[in-house]
């Protein structure tokens, strides 16, 4: 376990433990190994997904956390699938979730031209910062 976890790491650990508590946490690739019954295994999975494992290198931890955040943003976690939540922090907002009784929960609302321009600026800014760091 890391000396102090970041807020995003704590959030991921909380989500994984919530899945375990509700019997939604699965182990193995794509959850094919079945439900997790051991609390210790659930904690190990939570720390790995949060990138806070002592047994992984710094790079692997970073990769694992970003993979988890991407999964949460796309709404592919077991908790989100089971509870009908669309996603935590993705680009588009769902027009109407199934939970609200809507049928078009798959489609997202369109971005306005102003939002598209802002997104392009942010992407360019991130790319230039990445180039500066590598150079």
N, C-alpha and C positions, 0 to 999 in steps of 0.2 A: 504494500500500500504506500502511496506517495506520502511525503511528509504532510502536505496540505493539498487537498484536492481543489481544483478550480470549481466555480459554480456550475459550469456546464458538465463537469465530470460528476458532481454530486447529483445533478438532475438525471443523468443517465443511469447512475447507480440506483437512484430512487425508482426510476421507471422499470428497470430490470427486476428489482425486488418486488415491485407491485405486481409484475407479471407472475413472479414466483408465487406470491401470496394468493393470487387468483387462479393458480393452476394453468397459466398460459405459457410459462417459460418452457422452451424445448431445447434440447441439446443436439449436437451433431449438425452436420451440414443441412441447411434448409429445414432444421427441426425434425429430421427423419429418425433420430435416435430416440425420440419420445420425450414425454414430460419429465422435467427435473423434479425429483422428490426430495433430494438432500439439500438442506439449507446451506451447507458448506460449498456444495457445487454451485448453487445459485450465487453465492457471494463471489466465488472465483469467476463465474461468467460475467457478473456485474462489473468487477474490477477490470476484467479484460476488455469488455465493451467500452468502459469509460476511459481506457488508456491510463489506468492507475495501478497496473500490475507490477509487482516487484520482479517478476520472472521474465519480463519482456524488456527489450532495449528501449531507449528513448524514442527512436525512430518508429519502432513497431507500436509503441503506445500511442504515438501521435497519429499513426495510420489507423489504428483501431478506433480512436475517438472520432476521427473525421468520418470513418465509415459508418459509425453509429449515428452521428449527427445527420449524415446524408439519408440514412434509413428513416430516421425520425421525420426529416423534412418531407420525404416522399410518402409518409403515412404507411410504411411497411412493417411497423412493429406489431407484435401480437396484441398489445394493449389497444392500439389505435384501430386495428381491424375488428377486434371483438366489441369495443365500445362504440364503434361507429364514428370515431373522431376522424376528421379528414387528415390534418397534418399539423405539426407544431409550428414550423417556421418556413414554409415553402413560399415560392413566388406568388402563385395565383391563389385566390380564395375560392373555396367551393361556393357555387351559386346556391345550392341548397343541399344540406347533408341528408343522408337517409334517416338520421336521428330526428331531424326536424320534419320528416315526412315527405321530403322531396324525392323525386325519382332521378334527377340529373346530377347525382352526387359525383359522378365521374368528371363532368366538365368543369373547367375553371373559368372564372370571369376574365375578360380580355383586359390587357393593360392599355391605359390611355397613351397617346403619343408622348405626353410629358413624362410618364413613368418609364416608357421605353428609352427615351433619351437619357434619363437619369441612370437607368441600368447600364446603358452603353458607356456612360462616363465612368461609372464605378468599375466596370470591367477594365477599361483602359487604365484607370488609376492603379488598380491592383496589378495589372501586367507590368506597368512601368516600375512599380515598387519592387516586384519580383526580379525584374532585370537588374535594377540597381543593387539588390542584395547579392545576386550571383556574380556581378562584375567586380 
